[in-house]
Amino acid sequence: MDVTAGGTAGRPRRIVVCIKQVPRAQELQVDPVTQTLKRVGVPSEINPPDANALEMALQLKDRLGTEVVVLSMGPTSFDESLERAVAMGADRSVLLTDRILGGSDTVPTAYALSETIQKIGGYDLLLCGEETTDASTGHVGPGIAGHLDLPQITYVSEVRIINGKVRARRTAEDGTEWWETTMPCLCTVNFGCNRPREPTLTGKIRVKRGGLVTHWSCADVGIDPKKVGLFNSPTIVAKVDTVRLPSRSGQIFSGEPEESVRKLLASLVADRVIAA
């Protein structure tokens, strides 16, 4: 990661990282009435690709003293993930929280986050995870770039910022590509491209002292209520089914190798895993 120091107007570069708190994959629950995921009262974590985006931003900070601002949208329970991000090394965090945001799909979410980013202001680089584990759409990052009229590079695993331009390695179907664009811009970060660090004791102490997680409502940001929320989301979930996996059992074939292999093959044929 090769980065040239210096933001606009002589200040340090400002990176805004968008993160989402998601239910842990094994704890997913769907509200039978609203057909949306339950997000309160279930074990949660920072969306893994967002954690990779945060780590990328923190690596920039380690090299240059870059300011890292973390942004999320959701209920106040999302403070848990924002506090963890600050404990990992982010400078401060902002939570956009308002009842009228409930049930928003990717369209109003991208709009609301872009408005909040404009209120934060002074950004040089926006980082988002490639997608979320609770929806896997990959829409929000590009949507934010669209609202802010910013160039974007998606599915990034490496970033170099040289002379005010971003040069990023992008994952493609048949390998990787190198793309370059001017700043400010937005990049979506590949899941697993780095290893997110753990919170530090110093970071935890900063969180304990308070004042590093700011709450804004839609009114604070100037968000149009008619553009957010469940009833202003074009995505309609018609039906949700719970898939119950069949029970599994193991079988051990012992004895001489040839006999064991013969029994294994016969079992695979009987279970129609392979053809006779």
N, C-alpha and C positions, 0 to 999 in steps of 0.2 A: 504494500500500500504506500504509494509515493504521493505526498501532499505538499503543496506550497502554502506557507502560512499567509495569513492576512485576509480579512474579510473586506466588506465595503466600508468606506468612511474611516479607515484605519482601525476598526475594531476587530477582535478575533472572529473567526468564522463561526456562524451559528448553524447548528444542525438540529432539525426537528425530526424526532423519531416517533412515528405513529405506532402505538401498540394496542393490543386488545387482550382483555382478560377472558379466557375461554375455559369452559369446563374440561377437566381432564377427560381424555378420550374414553376411559373405562367408566366414567361417571355421567355420561350424557343422559339427560332426561328431557322429555318434550311435554309441554303443557297441553293437555288434551283439549282445552277450550280454544286457546289462541293459536295452537299449532306452531308455537315458537319454543326455542330452547329455554329451559329454566336456568337462570344465571345467578340467582340469589339462594344461598344456603346449600350450594353444592361445591365440592372440592374443585378449585380452579388453579390456573397457572397462566403465566404470560404465554401468549400464542408462540409456539416454538420458532416459526420463521421470523416473527417480530423480535424475539430474543437474539437471533442472529443479526438482525438489522441494528439492534441496540449495541451489540458487541462491536460491530463495524464502526459505529459512531464513537464508541469509547476508545477504540484503537486510534482513531484520529485525534481524540482529545489527549491521549497519552503522548502523542508525538508533538502536538502543537499547542496544547492548552485550549483547544476548541471548546466553545460552549455547547453543551448538549441539553436540549429541552425535550422532554418526553410528553407526548400528548395522547390522551385516550378519551373515549366517549362511552358513557354507561352509568349505571347506578353508583352510589358512593362506596359500595363494596369493592369497586375497582381500585380504590385507594391502596389495597393490598399489593397489587402489581406495580402501581406507581411508586410506592415506598420501596419496593424491592429494586426498581430501576434506579432510584436515587442512591440506595445503598450499594448498588453495583458501580456507581460512579457518575451518574447523570447529575447535572447542576440543579435542575428544578423540573417540576412536572405540572401539567395542567389537565384537569378533568372537566370535560364538558358534560354536565349532568342536569337532566331536566325530565320531568315526567312525560312531556309531550314528545320526547325522542323515542319512547318505548315502542318496540316492534319495527323500528326503521330497518329497511333492507339496505342493500349496497348503494342505491341511488341517493336517498336522503342522507345516508351516512357520509358519502363522499362530499356532498354539498355542505353538510354541517361542519365537517372537519376542515374543509377548505376555508370556510368563513372564519373558523377559529384560528387557523394558521395565519390568516391575514391580520387578525387582531394581535397575535404574538408578534408578527412583523420581523423584519430584518434577517430573514432566513437566507442562507446560501445553498443549502442542500437539504432535501427532504428524503427520508428513508422509511420504507415500509417493508414488511415481510411480503413474500411473493403471494401468499394466500393465508387463510385462517383454517385451522383444523376443524372448526365447527360449521363451516360452509363451503370452503374450498372453491370460491368463485374467482379469486384474483382480480376482482373488479375495483376495489376501493382505491388502491394506489393510482392506477391509471385514471380513475374518475377524479381524484384530487388534482392531478396534473392537468386534466381537461378544464376543470373549473378555474384554475389559476393560470391557465394558458402557459404552462411550463413544458419544456422538452423533457422527455422521460426515457429511461433505459430500464428495461424489465429483466428479471431473472439474472441478477448480477451476483457474481461470486468474488469479484475483486474490483477495487476502485482506486484510481490514481487521479489526483487533482493537481493539474500543472498549469500555472499562469491563468487561473480563473476558468479553466476548462476541466470537465470531468471526462476521464477516459476509463471505460469500464469493460471488464470481461463478462460477456453475456453467454449463458448456456443456450445452445441451440440443439435441435434434434440430432444433428450429425456431428456435434463437437462444440466448439466455442467460437465466439466472434468478439472482436474488439470494436467498441463504439465510442464516439467522442461527441460531446455537446458542451454548450456554454452554461455558465451558472447565472442565476439559480436554476436548479433542475430537480427532478425527482428520480430516485432509483428504487426498484423493488428488489429485495435481497433473497437469494436462494436459501432454502432450508438446508441446514447442515454444512454451510460453507465455512463456518468457524465454530469454535467451542465457547459459548457464552460463559463469562466468569461468574464466580460466586460473589455474593455481597461481602464487603469487608467490614471489620469491626468499626473502623472509622466512619464508613458509610452508614452503618446502623446507628451510630451515635448522632450523626447529622440528622437522620430521620427522626430520632427520639426527641431532638431539640425542637422539631416542628418548623412550620413555615415554608416548607419546600414543595408542598402539594397545594395548588390553587384550584378552587372550584369556580367554574363559570356556568351560568345558566344561558338559555337561548336568548333571553332579553339582554344579558350582559354582552353577548357577542353581536347581537343584531340579526339573529337568524329568523327567517320568515316561518312562523308556525304552520303555514299552509304547505310547506315543502318538506316537512319531516313527519315522522311517526308512522304507525302501522297503516293508517288509512290513506297516506300519501306515498305508499310504497307500491310500485307496480308488480312486485313479485307476489304471487298468491300460492300458498301451500294448500293444495286441495286435500291431501291425505298424507298421513304419516303412519307407517307400519313399523312395528318392532320385530326385528328378525331374531328368532330363537335358534341358536346353533344346535345341531344334534349332539347328543352326548358322544364322547370319544372314549375309546378303550385301546389299550396297547396289547401287543402280542409279541412274545419273544420266541424265536426259533433257535433251539439249541441242538447240539450234536455235531456231527461231522460237517465241514463246510459245504460239501456237495449236497448232502441231504437237507441242510438248512436252507440253502438257496432254492432247492427244488420245492420245499414247502412254502417259502416266501412267494415264489412265482405262482404257485397254485392258488395261494390266498389272494394275490393281486388279480388273477384272472377271475376268481370267484366273485370278487368285489367289483368287477368290471373296471378296474383301474387301467389294465392293459388288456389287449386282445390275445386270445389263445394262439 
